[in-house]
Amino acid sequence: MKAMILAAGFGTRLLPFTETLPKPLFPFAGRPLLDIIIRSLQDAGCEVAIVNTHHLHEKIDDFISGQNYKIPVQTRYEPMILGTGGGIKNVADFWDDQPFMVINSDIVTNIDLREVYEFHLNHTHPVTMVLHDDSEFNTVIADEDNFIKGFRVQEIKDFSDSRFPVFQKLAFTGIQVIDPEILDLIPAGVFSGSIDAYRKLISEGKKIKAFISSEQYDWQDVGDLERFRNAVIEKMAAKAFKTGNLKLETGNSQPEISYVQLKGDGSDRKWFRLTRDNQSLVMVDHGIRKQGETSETDSFINIGHHLRGKGIPVPEIRLYDMFSGLVFLEDLGDVHLQTVVRDAETTEEIISYYQSVIDILVRMSVFGGRDFDLSRTYQTAYYDRELILEKECRYFVDAFLKGYLGTNSCFEDFEDEFSALADRAIEFSVTGFMHRDMQSRNIMVRSCSDSQKRNEFYLIDFQGGRIGPIQYDLASLLIDPYVELPCSVQADLSEYCIKKLSSFIRVDPGRFRTGYKYCSVARNLQMLGAFGYLSRVKGKTYFEKYIPVAVNTLKYNLSRFGNADFPKLKEISKICAKGSDNVKGTRNKRS
């Protein structure tokens, strides 16, 4: 058996990702689609295969030349796309006098290709088309004897009368076996579809046989983004439940997996809880990656493995696919630190929770910073002066002062104070691994089943991790507006952190406290920028209720400096307090 893989299309339904990666090389659960098809043909007894190419053909050539297949695989470049029929005709010199198989490169299936070929050999008709029931693509008409009568919706209507009392509407899978005589019905050197040739064949009184795949076979067209994503999820979810310590009940059929989307937060990522046989996983969808750069998915996976290897409590990553951006995680439940603090009965109970989290924070900073591969980071490797100026200070001006409050402020108005803030934060930094978003909603809480009723704390959303000051993470934790810890409690916990950190490394308490003050202001500016951006640009107005708390915290943090320090920021913080109330009041009136 010889075979042809149709791979010359532009992949327009998968834009913008096909601008840099041809559709046949899209990784499907870790393997390129083209590789999956070639190996399926190889296992089916194919002796040699040819792939027609056009868009980004060099990448397909390079991929195939780098493989070690058991069968020869050739490519044939089409300077002008010729369509399915024209492509088949264009390799007429490749065919011999035996029936050959043609298969699309944008499908995923477990249909037995050897069975299909043998089915064709056992009848006398020149074409076998493999059909499958898929409501989205069911436009091919087959009669009760499994002969094809038409190929589109209008033809279905034509056959819906008493002359043809029984017919089936099915989808063409893109898999077909063809006798060489069909080549005579296809014009050379011009664009044409194989269906055009088949209509000619039927008009001449010849028949096309349908191989109708049974329920035991799966087939999916993955030629557009939604179907590609859904197909990858379906395959990976089933595999994810087989990993780790999940114990599934056995039976004759696989139980269904249910999907429930979870409420997100500030991120554009989508979160889902998957349940099967009373076991659950969490899936995070980062979206398909762009080529040629480290993605958020890469950092999430690599940093997650790094931290877990250092004994830091983060969710176990069960399965992932860096291309599709899908990661399957241990399910830690729905309880955040924010929740247990809100429900706590005493201040002592709250302090105990935070001390447990600070214990983790310290170990993460010290041990997480050891042997940390800087290439794991997808934004910057370090929390440095430039990052503070751009991602904290300028973000505050652009997203909050201008974008949310509508002031005419600009970065240059505060440049000297921003520069001093950045310089001091770095100068007094106690450096290690930093989470960068160490707030209560990124700390999951799971109750233990032992008699002491202890809580276990886990860190999530660590993909922004890098090397930087532990004081920044501590500030993120303590000035968190979702919780509103009293200032006295914040001070006590800050001292607890110094004491705990001192048991691992040498710490100058005075320098630590100074660095903490500067990092607190930097974090405050970042929070307000984020709240302004999320409320105004992303339409997530529920963040607005935390703005007054964050503004008051900024005023307090600035007040801890001398009178000569940050006069412009102190003044603008007062304006922020009035402005945020006015913006919220105006919006409430409109609503």
N, C-alpha and C positions, 0 to 999 in steps of 0.2 A: 504494500500500500504506500502510495505517495500522498502527501498532504500539503495544502496551502493555508497559511494563516493570513487573514486580511487585516493589515495594520497600517494602511496608508492614510487614514483620516486625520483631520485636524484636531479632533477631540473638542469641538466647540462647546459641547454640553458640560465639559469639565474645566472650562476657563474660570479663573485665570491661571490655574495650576498647570495646564497643558502648554502655556507659553514657554516654559522651560523644561518640561518633562513630557515626552510623548505618552499618550494614553496607554499603549501596550506595556510600558515600563512602570505604571502605577503599582506600588507594592500593595498586595492584598494580604493582610495579616502577616506581613513580613516577606512575602515572595512576589516578584513582579508577575503581573497577569500573563505576560508572554512566556515566562519560564514555566508557569503552571500548565499552560496549554501545550507547550513543547513536550514536557515530561509526560503529560497525559497521552499524547500521540505516541510517544516512545513506548509507553507501557502497553498501548493498544496494538503494537506490532508495526507501526509506521517505519518504513525503511529510510526515507529521506523526506525533508520538509523544506518548503520555501516560504519566505515572508516578504510580502510586498510592502514597500515603505515610501514615504514622501516627507511628511512633517517631521523635522528633527531626525532625519534618517540616520545621520552619523551616530547619534546616541544609541539607536537600535543596533547598528552595525557593531559598535564598540561593545555593547552588552553581549551580543551573541558570540563575538570572537573571544570574549573572556570566559566563556563557559566550556564545560567539558562534557557535552552530550554524547550519548552512545550512538547517535545517528547524525549524519551530515545535515546541517541546517544552513541554507543559503538565503540571501536577501536579493530582492530585485527592486531597484529604485525606480519610481515613476516620476519623471520631471513634471508631469501634469497628472493630477488625480484622474483615474479612469473609471472609478466606480467598481462595484463587485463583479459585474460581467466583464468590463474592460480589463480589470485586473487579472481575472482568470485567463482571458484571451492573451494578455500580454506575456504570460509564461507558457504559451502553447508548446514551446520547445522543451519545456521541463517535463511535460506529461508523456506517458507512453500509451500503449493500447489498453491499459487496464483502468477500471474505475478509480477515481481519486476522491479524496475527502477535502472539503473546504470548510474552514471554521473561522468565525469572527474572533477578534482579539479582545473584545470588551465584554466577555461573558465569564461567569463562574458556574461550573456545573460538575456533578459527579456522574453524568450520563456515561454509560459504558460505550466508548467509541469503537471498541472492537466489535461489540454486539451490533452496533449500527452498521458497520461495514459488512459484517456477515449477513445481516438482514438484507442489504442491498444485493449481495451476491446471490441470494436465494430467490430473487424475483427477476423478471425480464424487462422491467421498465427502466428508462434511461436516467431517472433522477429519484433520489430519496431525500426528502426534507424531514428533518427531525422537528416535531411539534411538541409543545408543552402548554398546559393550561395556565395562563397568566392574564388576568382580567384586563390589565393595562395594555397588553399587546395582542389580544385575541382578535386578529383580523383575517386570518387564513381560514378558508372554508374547506373542510374535508367531508366526503360523504360517508355513508355507513360502512363502506368497504375500505375506508381509509385511503381513498384517492382524492387528490386536491382538485378543487373546482374553481377556486378564485382566491384573490389576495387582498381585497380591500373591502371597506364597509359597504360601498354601493353594490358590490358583487354579492355580498351577503343578502342584501334586499332582493336582488334579482333571483336568488335561489330560495327565497322564503315563500314558495307557493307549493301547490299540490304536486308539481312535477318532481320535487325533491323533498319528500316528507321528512326525511331524516338527514341532518347534517350537523357538523360540529364546527364551532368557532374556537380556534386555538392560535397560539403564538408561534411564530417561526423562531427557533432557537439560535439561528446563525450557524447551524451544523448541517451539512449536506454532503451527499455522495453523488458523484456525477460521472456518467459515461462520457468518453472522449467525443462522441458524436455531437454533443451539445455545443462544442466549440464552433461548429459550422453555423450555428444560429446567432453567434455573437460577432458584431462588427469589430474590426481591428483598428486600433489607434484612436478610438473616440470613447467618450464617456458613455457607459451603459450599465444598466443593472441586470443582474442575473434573472430577476423576476420578468423582465421584458422578454428574455429568451424563453422562459417557461410558458409565458402566454402564447408565444408562437408555437411552442411544442403542443400545447393543449388544442390550439386551433387546427393543428394538423392531424388531430385525432389520436395523438399519443397520450400516455398517462404518466402522472407523477405520483409516486407512492409516498405516503406519510408514515414515518416511524413515530408513533405517539408514545412519549416517555411515560412510564408508569409512576405511581405515587412514591415508589421507592427512590426515585431520582429527584434531585434538586436542580433548579436552573434559575439563574438570575442575570439579568442584563445590568451591567454596572457602568453604563455609558454616560450617566449624569451624576451629579454630586450627591443627591439625596439617595439614589439607589446604591451608589458605591458605598456611602456611609452605612446605610442600613444592612447591606450584605456583610460588610466587615464586622459590624456589631453582632450580627446573628452568629457568625462563625466564631468570633472571639469569646462571646459571652458563654457559649456552651463549653468552650475549652477552659475558661476561667473558673468555672464551677468544679472542674476536675482537678484543679491545683490546690495547693495548701492542704488544710485539714478538713475541708468541707466533705461531709459524708452524705451522699445522695442515696435515696432508696432506689433499689433496682427493680426493674420490671420489663415488660415487653416493649414499652414505648418510652421515649424520653419525655419527662414532664415539661410543661410549658414554662418559659421564663417570663415573668411579668416585669414591666418597667414603669417606674413612677418618677417623674421629674421632681427634683428637690429644689427648694427655693435657693436661688443664688444670692450673692452679695454684690460687691462692687465689680467683680470680674465679668468678662464676657463669656467665660467658659460655662458649659452646661453640665449639671450634675444629675445623676440618676441613681435610684436604688433598684437593684435587680434582685428578684426573689425567685427561688426555685426549691421546692421540697422543704419549705420552712428554713432554708438557708438564704443568706443575703450577701450581696456585694455592693460596693459603690463604684459607679463608672463616671469618670470625668472626661468630657469631650472638649479638647482644646481646639478642634478644627484641623483641617489638613495643613500640613506644614508647607512653608515656602522653601524653595530649594536654595542651597548655597549659604545658609546661615544657621547658627544655633538657635533652636526654637525654645519656646516656653516649655513645651513637652519634654524636650531633651533635658532641660534643667530640672524639671519636676522629677523625672525618673532618676537621673544620675545623682542629684542631691539627696533624694529620698533613700536610695541605696547607700550612699555615703553615711548619712546620719544614722540609719538603722545599724549599719556595720560598726558604728562607734557607740552603740548602746543607747542612743537617744530615742525616746518613744515617739515614733512616727508610724503611720499605718503601713502595713505590709503591702507592697506592690505585687499583685498576683500575676498580672499579665499586662502587656502593653504593646502598642504599635506606634512607633515614632512618626511614621508618615501620616497616618490617619489622625494622629493626635489622641488616640483612645488609651486610657489607663484604667485598669480594673484593680480596685483596692479592697483591703479589709474594711468591713463596715464597722465604724466606731459608734454608730447611733446618731442621735439628734441633739444631745445635750452639750451645750457649750459652757465655758467658764462663766460667761455672762448669766446663764440660766441659774447655775448653782449659787452664784453670788446674790442674785435677786431673791432666791428662795431661802437664803441663809437666815438663821434666827438670831445670831449674835455676831458682833464684830470679831470676836476671837475665832469663830468658825471661818469667817472670810479671810482673816490673816493666815490661818493655817492652810487654806487653799493656795493663797498667793506664795506662801513660803515653799510649798511643794512645787509650784511652777517655777519659782526662782531657782530652786535646786536644779531643775531641768535646764533652765536658761544658762546657768553657770557651766554645767557640764557640756552643753552644746557649744558654748563659746570656746571653752578650753580644748575639749577633745575633738569637736567638729572642725576646729581650725587646723588640726594636725593632719598632714598628708592630704589636705584638700586640693583637688585638681582645679585650678583656676579656669580651665576650659569648660568646666561644668556650668559656668554662669552665662546667662543669655543677655544680660543688660551690661553690667560692668563687673569687673573682678573685684574691685575695691569700692568701699564707701569713702570717696575722696572729696577734695575741695570742689572740683567741678560738678560732681553729682549734687552736692549740697546746694550750690548756687543755681543749678538748672532744675533739678527735680524737686527741691524743697522750696527755695526762695522764689524763683521765677514762676514756678507752678502756683504758689500762693498769690502772687500778683496777677498773673494772667487768668487763672481759673476762678479765684475767689474775689479779689478786689475789683477786677474789671469784669470778669464773666458773670459773677453772681451778684455782687453789689452794684455793678454798673458805674464804678468810679473811673476817673481818668488817670489813675495812678499808673506809673510805669516802673520797670525794674530799676532804672537809673536813679530814681528818686531815693532809693534805699541802698544803692550799690555799696557805699562805704560800710554801712552797718551789716549788710549781708556778707561782705568780705571778712569783716571781723568775726562774725558768727562762725563762718566756715573755717577760718584759720584756727580759732580757739577750740572748736569741736574736734578737729584733727589733732591739735597739739596735745590735748589732755585725754586722748583716746586710750582706753585699755583694749587692745585689739585682739580679736579672735574671730570665730565664725559668727556672723550675724544673720538673723532671720529676716529682718527689715520690716515685717508687718506683725509684730508680736502683740496682738491685741486679743481680747477675750473671745471673739468669735472665731479665732483661728486656734483655739485651744479646746479640744474635745475632752469630755469627761465621761468615764465609764465606771460604773460602780462595781466593786468586787463582791464576790459571793461569800467571802469569809465572814466570820463572826464579828470582826472589828468594823465591818461596813466601811472600809476605806474606799477612796476614790482614786482612780488611775487617770492621769492626764496625758494627752497626746497632742503633738504639734502637727498642724496641717498648713497648707499653703506656703510651703517653704521654698518654692521655685525661684523667689527673688533673693535667695541667700547669696552671700558674698563675704569677703573679709572686711571687718569693720569694728566699730566700738561697741562693746557690750552695753555701754551706757545708753546707746540709742534704743536697743531692744528693751532695756529696763524702762526707759521713758515711755516707749510704746505701750508697755504693759501697765504702768502705773497711772499715766494721765489719760488713759483710754476713756473717751466720753460715753461709751456704751455702758460703763459701770459707775463712773463718778466716785472713785475712792476719796474719802476725806484727806485733806492735805497732811494731817498728822499721821494717818495710816501710811500714806505714800512715803513720808520721811522715815518712819520706822522700817518699812520694807526695803527702802534704799540702803539703810544701815545693815539690814540683814544680808543683803546681796554682797556688800563689801566684806562682811565677816565670812560669808560662805566662799566667795571667790578667793579670799586670802588663804584658805586651806588648800588651794591648788597652785596658786602663783603668788609672787610678791606684789602687793598692791599698796600704793601710797593713798591713804584714805582721802587726804585733802585734794589731791589731783583728781581722784575718781569723782568726788563731789562736784568739782569745778567742771569737769567734762560732762557730767550728768546734766548740769544746769544748761549748758550750751546745746546738748543733744535734745533736751526737752523742748527748747524753743524751735529747733529745726524740725522735730517731729510734729510740733504743733502747727507750724506753717504747712507742712505736707498734708496733715489731716484736713485743714481748712481748704486747701487747694482741691483735695480729693472730693470733699463734700460738695464744694461748689460745682466741680466738673460733673459729678454723678447726678446732681440735682438738675442742673441746667442743660447739659449736653446729652446725658444718657436718659433723662426723664425719670430717674429714680428718686422721686421727691421725698421718699420716706427718710432719706439721709438728712433732710433739713432740720428735723427735730433735734439733731445732735450738734448743730452749728452753735447755738447759744452757749452750750457747755464748753465746746472747744474754744470759743472766743474768750470766755471768762478764764479758762485755764491759761490761754496765751497771756492775758493781762496779768495774771498771778505770776506766771513764770518770768515775765519781763520785770515785774516789780522786785524780784529777788536780786536784781543787779543794781549797781550804784546809780545815782541820779544822772551821772554823765554818760552812762551806757545806754545805747539804743533809744535815744529820745524820739526819733522818727517812728520807730516801730511801736513804741509806747503810745504815741499819739494816734497812730493809725488803728491800734487795737481798741481805743475808745470809740473811734468812728465805726469800726466793725461792729461793736456792740449795738450801736444805734441803727446802723445800716441793715444788719441782719433782722432786727425786729421789724423795721419798715418793710423790707422785702417780704417777709413772712406774712405781715399783716395785709399787705396789698394782695398777695396771692390768695389769702383766706377770703378776702372780700370778693375776689373774682370767682372763686369756687362756690 
